[in-house]
Amino acid sequence: MSKRFLGLLAGLIWTSGALAQAPVIDAANLTQAQQTASNTQQILTTDQSILNNVQKTLQAVTGDRSSLAQGSLAQMALGGGFSMGQAPSLGSVISGGPLSFAGLGGNSQSIISSLISGLQLVKSLSGQTTALPADTAYTNSANTTQLILGLINSTQGTVTSASNSYTTGAQQIGGSPDVKGSIDQNTQIQAQNGQSIVQLNGTVNTAAAAANQANLDRIAQLSAAARAMQFKPFGH
């Protein structure tokens, strides 16, 4: 074997080894890999958007929104004024208890005193030292009338304040920035409506008690008249 042949053989072997180590690019696989990477990035972006929306939804339905449900909304029923729950016991006055103006509006007592003084009411119908049933009924009726006058005066002030509060509170409806705030505002409005109903029930009960007192007064007067007309023989 000649040296020239050996040289050609060695050169062929070296060339084959060098070609075997050269990188080979598969265009189809590269395109598929790029598409997979793009799809993965889109999925990650979508997942992040979903997560952000979930967090915003969670924030919208949780947390403290008391500041949105307070203010004028919390004063709509009473307007910060008189409440029937603070009124003196009408039942106690009707049954002969002492007249109390505690819990009424600030100027109720002065208005009642001026009105009663203007009527120049007598202390007793009979004028006798020992009170007769008619005298007791008269006193209870006078005290009941005074208390009802105080309730009317106090309630009128509350109606005016509550009306202004309802007007102001209505302007807040729909202004909440999220669902939780709207729910809390609606809950506050329902609570205020409940207080308004309680106030109305108290007013109706007061009217019923006043009507009942008139019936009691008539019964007492009839009873006194019946006793006065009874025939009692001399010495009996």
Secondary structure as GFF3:
##gff-version 3
##sequence-region A 1 236
A	DSSP	alpha_helix	3	20	.	.	.	ID=ss1
A	DSSP	alpha_helix	27	61	.	.	.	ID=ss2
A	DSSP	alpha_helix	66	69	.	.	.	ID=ss3
A	DSSP	three_ten_helix	71	75	.	.	.	ID=ss4
A	DSSP	three_ten_helix	84	86	.	.	.	ID=ss5
A	DSSP	alpha_helix	90	94	.	.	.	ID=ss6
A	DSSP	alpha_helix	108	119	.	.	.	ID=ss7
A	DSSP	alpha_helix	133	170	.	.	.	ID=ss8
A	DSSP	alpha_helix	179	228	.	.	.	ID=ss9
###
